């Protein structure tokens, strides 16, 4: 098993310590870097050497969005997971547009963070259920607003998803994680991850939020 190397940017030393301890106690994971502000995180990001970057948004000397953009600029095979108290849509969209692949609120249990790290390395985009619902609502409003007044179709070719892929997609839209999808569907998490990757490929997207937008645009989500 490949060890998942994790770096953390979190200004609260207590929260940072709790997350770091939980990661170190989890099989197949290790902490390779920690920072509490933008100044300390910048050289850590430049050095790299990690698979997953856990990043807070509200930092004492700047924004985590800037750090996400720095990481993305290096073009490495790194997954960025936001952990923050900010639940408003503008913050969420800004983080996703900057390059974050997942978005968790700090009121989640620490164990959820560990599951999210595994999920994101399997190709998933873990998002707190409340955030997923907010995004889905906004996406549906945008899609309805973009509809032609005459009711004519958009002309977009509808992606052909398998029955299982369609089921997984709709469960994702309701905020379920890969592990929860696997348990409900009585299949392995690896099988769910494969379905998710196929969905991303067919929708030509790279994250869960993008998948929800495209799926809504194509009318693939059940109401």
C-alpha positions in Angstrom: 0.0 0.0 0.0 1.3 3.4 -0.9 1.6 5.7 2.1 -0.6 8.8 1.7 1.5 11.8 2.6 -0.5 14.8 3.9 0.3 18.4 4.6 -1.9 20.6 6.7 -2.5 24.4 6.7 -4.7 25.3 9.7 -4.3 28.4 11.9 -5.9 26.8 15.0 -3.1 24.8 16.7 -5.6 22.6 18.6 -7.5 21.7 15.5 -4.3 21.2 13.6 -3.0 18.9 16.3 -6.2 16.8 16.4 -6.2 16.3 12.7 -2.5 15.5 12.6 -2.8 13.0 15.4 -5.7 11.2 13.8 -3.9 11.0 10.5 -0.8 9.5 12.1 -2.9 6.9 13.9 -4.6 5.9 10.6 -3.2 3.1 8.5 -1.5 4.2 5.3 -1.2 7.9 6.1 1.4 10.2 7.5 1.9 13.9 8.1 4.8 15.5 6.2 4.2 19.2 6.8 2.2 21.6 9.0 1.7 25.3 8.8 -0.5 27.8 10.6 -0.4 30.8 8.2 0.3 31.8 4.6 3.9 32.8 5.4 4.8 29.4 6.7 2.7 27.5 4.2 4.3 29.1 1.1 7.7 27.4 1.4 6.1 24.2 2.5 4.0 24.2 -0.7 7.0 25.1 -2.8 8.9 22.1 -1.3 6.0 19.7 -2.1 6.4 16.0 -1.3 2.8 15.3 -0.3 -0.2 13.8 -1.9 -3.0 15.7 -0.2 -3.0 19.3 1.0 -5.6 20.0 3.7 -6.1 23.8 3.7 -8.1 26.2 5.8 -9.4 29.3 4.0 -9.4 31.9 6.8 -5.8 32.4 7.8 -4.4 35.2 10.0 -2.2 36.7 7.2 -4.2 35.9 4.1 -6.5 33.5 2.3 -6.2 29.8 1.8 -7.4 30.5 -1.8 -4.0 31.9 -2.6 -2.3 28.8 -1.3 -4.6 26.6 -3.4 -3.7 28.6 -6.5 0.0 28.2 -5.6 -0.3 24.5 -5.3 -2.2 24.2 -8.6 0.4 26.3 -10.4 3.0 23.6 -9.7 1.0 21.1 -11.8 1.7 18.2 -9.4 -0.5 15.2 -8.7 -1.8 16.7 -5.5 -5.4 16.6 -4.2 -6.5 19.7 -2.3 -9.1 19.3 0.4 -10.5 22.5 2.1 -11.4 22.2 5.7 -13.0 25.4 7.0 -15.9 27.1 8.9 -17.0 29.0 5.8 -20.2 27.5 4.3 -21.3 30.4 2.0 -21.5 29.7 -1.7 -19.1 32.4 -2.7 -16.3 30.8 -0.6 -17.1 27.3 -1.8 -17.2 28.3 -5.5 -14.0 30.4 -5.1 -12.2 27.4 -3.6 -13.4 25.0 -6.3 -12.5 27.4 -9.1 -9.1 27.8 -7.6 -8.5 24.0 -7.7 -9.9 22.4 -4.6 -11.2 18.8 -5.1 -13.1 18.6 -1.8 -14.7 20.9 0.7 -15.4 19.9 4.4 -16.8 22.0 7.2 -15.0 21.9 10.5 -18.1 20.7 12.3 -17.6 17.3 10.6 -16.1 14.6 12.8 -12.3 14.1 12.5 -13.0 10.6 11.3 -14.9 12.1 8.3 -11.7 14.0 7.4 -9.7 10.7 7.3 -12.4 9.2 5.1 -12.3 12.2 2.9 -8.5 11.9 2.4 -8.9 8.3 1.3 -11.9 9.3 -0.9 -10.0 12.1 -2.7 -7.0 9.9 -3.5 -9.4 7.4 -5.0 -10.6 10.0 -7.4 -13.6 11.3 -5.4 -14.5 14.8 -4.5 -15.7 14.7 -0.9 -18.1 17.6 0.0 -20.0 18.1 3.2 -23.7 17.3 2.6 -24.9 20.8 3.4 -22.5 22.2 0.9 -23.5 19.7 -1.8 -27.1 20.7 -1.3 -26.3 24.4 -1.6 -24.3 23.8 -4.8 -27.1 21.6 -6.2 -29.7 24.3 -5.6 -27.5 27.0 -7.2 -26.7 24.7 -10.2 -30.4 24.0 -10.8 -31.3 27.7 -10.6 -28.6 28.4 -13.1 -29.7 25.6 -15.4 -33.3 26.8 -15.3 -32.3 30.4 -15.9 -30.3 29.3 -18.9 -33.2 27.4 -20.4 -34.7 28.7 -23.7 -38.1 30.5 -23.2 -39.6 28.3 -25.9 -38.7 25.2 -24.0 -36.5 24.0 -26.8 -33.6 21.8 -25.9 -30.1 23.2 -25.5 -28.7 21.0 -28.2 -26.2 19.4 -25.8 -25.6 15.8 -26.4 -26.8 13.8 -23.4 -23.9 11.7 -21.9 -24.7 8.0 -21.9 -24.3 6.7 -18.4 -24.8 3.1 -17.3 -27.6 2.4 -14.8 -25.0 2.1 -11.9 -23.3 5.3 -12.9 -26.7 7.1 -12.9 -27.4 5.7 -9.4 -24.0 6.8 -8.1 -24.4 10.3 -9.7 -27.7 10.9 -8.0 -26.4 9.7 -4.7 -23.4 12.0 -5.0 -25.9 14.9 -5.7 -27.4 14.2 -2.3 -24.1 14.5 -0.6 -23.2 10.8 0.0 -19.5 9.9 0.1 -18.0 7.0 -1.9 -18.1 4.8 1.2 -21.7 5.6 1.9 -22.6 4.9 -1.7 -20.8 1.6 -1.5 -22.7 0.6 1.7 -26.1 1.6 0.4 -25.5 -0.1 -3.0 -23.9 -3.1 -1.5 -20.8 -2.9 -3.7 -17.1 -2.2 -2.8 -15.7 1.4 -2.4 -13.3 0.6 -5.3 -16.2 -0.2 -7.6 -17.9 3.1 -6.6 -14.6 5.0 -7.3 -14.5 3.4 -10.7 -18.0 4.5 -11.4 -17.1 8.0 -10.3 -14.1 8.1 -12.6 -16.3 7.0 -15.5 -18.8 9.6 -14.7 -16.1 12.3 -14.6 -14.8 11.1 -18.0 -18.2 11.0 -19.7 -19.1 14.4 -18.3 -15.6 15.7 -19.1 -15.1 17.1 -15.6 -12.6 16.8 -12.8 -14.5 17.4 -9.6 -17.8 16.6 -7.9 -19.1 20.2 -8.2 -18.4 20.3 -11.9 -20.1 16.9 -12.3 -23.2 18.2 -10.5 -23.3 21.2 -12.8 -22.9 19.2 -16.0 -25.4 16.6 -14.8 -28.0 19.2 -14.0 -27.4 20.9 -17.4 -28.0 17.6 -19.1 -31.1 16.7 -17.0 -29.4 13.7 -15.5 -30.4 14.4 -11.9 -33.6 13.0 -10.5 -35.7 15.5 -8.6 
